[in-house]
Amino acid sequence: MPHFRKMFDERFIGSWDLEGRDEAIVVIRDIKIEELKTTDGTVANKPVLLFTKGKKGMVLNKTNAKQIAELYGSNTEKWKGRAISLFATTCDAFGKKVECVRVNNRKPAVPSTPVPDPEPPDSPPVGNDDDLEGIM
């Protein structure tokens, strides 16, 4: 039976999307800033990672942003086309222990090439993020 959160959270990856997997390897297509509602009901601009495959994005928190920066440098433009490995775990947030998604501290063993800017319109996706084929 699928996790109940899969019925509600259609825009962003959550730990429930990685259920039963050690990791999911994805390739970053873009990083956008979106206005999102925060836990206290206010609206804030948050970075969202978009991937070369799948429909869901991932709201980027500081912990995961720092991890990607350790792997690929602090210039977020250079993250495009790079592969990262995601895994589900728990963390302390909002005063309690919650399920979360983290970026692994190692580069995946799949080919990872920066996306050229501008990207040719008919070019194939870079890397291999087939791991998310069934969850996104």
N, C-alpha and C positions, 0 to 999 in steps of 0.2 A: 504494500500500500504506500503511495507517495506521501511525502511530508506535507502536512496541511498548509505550510507557507507557500508551497508551489501554486496553490490556488489563488493567492493574493499578490505576491511580489513578482510581477511580470516584467518590470523594467530593469531590475538590478540583480546581479548574482548574489546569492546568500549561501551560507554553509550547507543548507538543505539541498542546493543544486549539486553539491559535490558528494552527496551521500553515497557511501560505499566505495569511494575512490581514494587512493592514497594522494593523488595529485591530478590536476588538469593543466595541461600546457596550452597556453594561449599566446597569440601574437597581437601586440598592441597596434591598432590601426590609427587611433587618434586620441587626443585628450581634449575634452570640452569642459567649459565651466557652465554649470546649470544652476538655476535657482531651485533649491530644494527646501522642504519643510524640515526643521530640526526637531529634536525630541521635546523641546519646550514650546513648540508651536510657531516659532518665528521662522522667517525665511532667510536663508543664507546662500551665498554663492559657493558651490562645492565643485571640485574637479571630478570628472567622470571619465574613466578609461573605456574606450570602445575597442572591440576586437575585430580581427579580419573575418571571423566566422561567428555565427550566432547573433541573436537579437538583443541579448542582455548586455548592459554595461556594468561597470563596477565603480561604485562611489569610492573615491580614493581618499583614505585617511592618512594622517601624517606618518604612522608606523609603516604602512605599505609604500608610501611615497619615498620615505628614507631608504627602504630596502631596494626599491628599483633604482634609486640614485646611486646606491653602493654598487649595484651591478653594472649600470650603464652611464653613470655621470649625472650631474645635476641639471643639465640642459634637457628639458622635457621634450623638445623637438627631436632630439636624438633617440628617444625611446620608441618612436614610431618604427614599426617593422621588427622590433625586438621581441623575442620570446621570453615569457616568464612562466613560472610554475606556481599554481595556486593550490592551497590545501585548506581543509576545514579544521578548526580547532575551537577552543574557548578562550575568552579573554575577559578582563575586568573592564567594564564600561558602564557608564550611567549608574554607578554605585552597586552594580551586581555582576555576577559572572554570566556572560552571554555567549552564544555561538557566533563565530566570526570566520572570515576568510582572510588568510594571510598569504603573502608572497614569500616563496622559499628564498633562502639566502645563497642559492647557487643558480648559475645559468643553466637552463635546460640543455640537454644533449642534442636538440634539434637545430637545424640550420636557422640562423637568425641574422637577417640583413636589414639595415636601415632602409626605410621606404624612401625612394628618391622624391625630391620636391621640385616641381610638381610631378605627381604620379601619372604616368601615361594612362589614358582612359581604358584601354583594353588589356592592361597587364594583369597576370594572374596574382592571387594573394601570395604574400611572402611567408615562408615558414610553414609550420604544420600545427594547427590547433584542432585537429579532428577529435581530440578528447572531449570537446564540448558539444559535439554533434548531437548527442542524444539529450542534452540537458538544457539547451538554449533554444 
